[in-house]
Amino acid sequence: MHFVPAASPPDPGVQLGRKINYLGYSLLKKVTLLLLVVAAVAIAAYSLRLPGSIDSVSPSGDSGRAEKETAIGTSSGPGPAESDAKRSSEAPVDHLVQSDQSVIDAYACPEPCPYPEYQRAQSPREAAWMARMGYPTIEELRLAEGLSGEALLELGRERSSSALMILGLEKKVAEQSGMTAILQAHELSIMASQTGSAYGLVAEARARIALYRREPESARAANQLGQAAVLIRMAAMLGDHQATLLGDDIPVHERLGISWSHAERTASLRFQRMERVPTFQLRRSMATPRPFPEALICEGVAPPFQC
């Protein structure tokens, strides 16, 4: 007959240690989760304060209305002079719209104009759309012609202008070669996602077409045109039908080699990835088609809704 020894009672010290370890692990998980939430909020807040971010222009395109109301004394804050000084030091200066006339003046380019149609506006509504979507003014385009990429980046930081920074990055692509230039071009996509600017996509498409022209025989040449097609489609998804004019810069014999269905699918995938960035998501949520001239719109409106 065999006797089974009775189990020894659990050691109170071991049990206490296990409980302490469990509580410590649970506390560590909660603290880690809290830190992740705080970090996510901080990143979102920082993104919204980037140059050209969504808070610099109102959804209606009249981003200067709040400034005008303060200036004429409709608010209960400080006087006009003090308010103007405060605004100049705090408010973003990235395409603030003060009136319809000032908007059209900023984006109007009398003929003969050296810039393509997608770089200029034909109506105040189109100009307001360009300002809201981060496009450079005619003055900024002229300024960019005489400055290096690094100088434009520095000026863009000083003026809090995402458009100047995008022009600076595009110039840096032109100043580089090989893989360095390709990596520099990718920074334009990063800028577009951080600021929500459609112009970053247009500038990168233009830069990649330029890379193809510089090295048409390289192994990466065809890929540059494929990437450009994707970026043109993404800009169109943000409402800029004029960006499709960039497709005319792709050589005819090369267009046949581009899988447009693949470009469409890739554009949609990249677009949804960029929407994970809060600033881009906000810009996307208020994106509207780039306005056509009023006369052209009115031609196709049926009664009784005609202009």
Steps between C-alpha positions, in 0.01 A plus 500: 500500500641835397435823675485825301660778696270789571565814292686765689307822555591779255769734615336835593811681381480341154131583471563860599780527245274369225229750588750785499634390161146479357405843633824648372444353154142630488614845608775500238247414226271784607783752517628392158151535348462845655836612361401377151175698515683815616758457223227459236324817618829691500583388145155599377528841669845556351378404151222756520756774571721417201533759221202493268302283741126497505465766769655765276200511266133466575285239322314770311820637355450835681784441741537869575150550637603450863790740449274761338244474781768558759646790303167685480434447870222242496679301768541606859878459490772765468489793260567477125869595519572255780297229326690552175832467680383186676376346175824576319697316767266206555277433196632299204570722200449215256258647241271685739202627304387854579260560211397353168705760315816430697458128433463535125791745496721247679425221252426698182760503222425724199576367154754421381552303819810282540323259735267213402126515566514290816728766659256790460137588565229631269253601771493596869341164583779311329760720670343432840513127424868523407577687822312243705683211334848644554589629154768771467403848389638650179734711712636187670551329163700797376698511822586131468658550159798686640567301818665166573312213659658556842430875487134432417470254788645755741272776370201266525579433866536873570168582334320183616424430134456136406486601132851650511630193683349272235660710225828474690481120519421482129805713424716275717387202290620687190832574672562134591549189291451124522351346813555820700262685268241221525509508880470878488192465278341268755520781757241686295248224575586529869446877483165446326380261771622721786344822369208358303622697197395376157784699352756267655361218285508717187859609571615141553336387174680783321830410668474133400425589138810723509705210640387286208603766250845529654566125490255344249719193450551414866342193658285724722369724220176313428426476871525879531225543242286237671538684831414829328177347366405390852568848643299672226207274582534574873494875434185449291345308791553814709300691240767640269386401152759745363780277633418252226661746258832369633423177316574688176863525618534120489634400155233338282704184442540459875130540583426166334732327747316635805235277654232756579292246693804433718555874540137545607521220757834619635373857527198385701717292732752779560216746547346288775840464668546878499154540654643340814678833557253732681588815303460330164175340614357839594608653169348205316173536687451852359642437153277619217550500122713784372249760375460547127430850361142607573416546133607145418291359785194697394514364144390155611238582765149401396189713573372602746836488676699702248724784618 
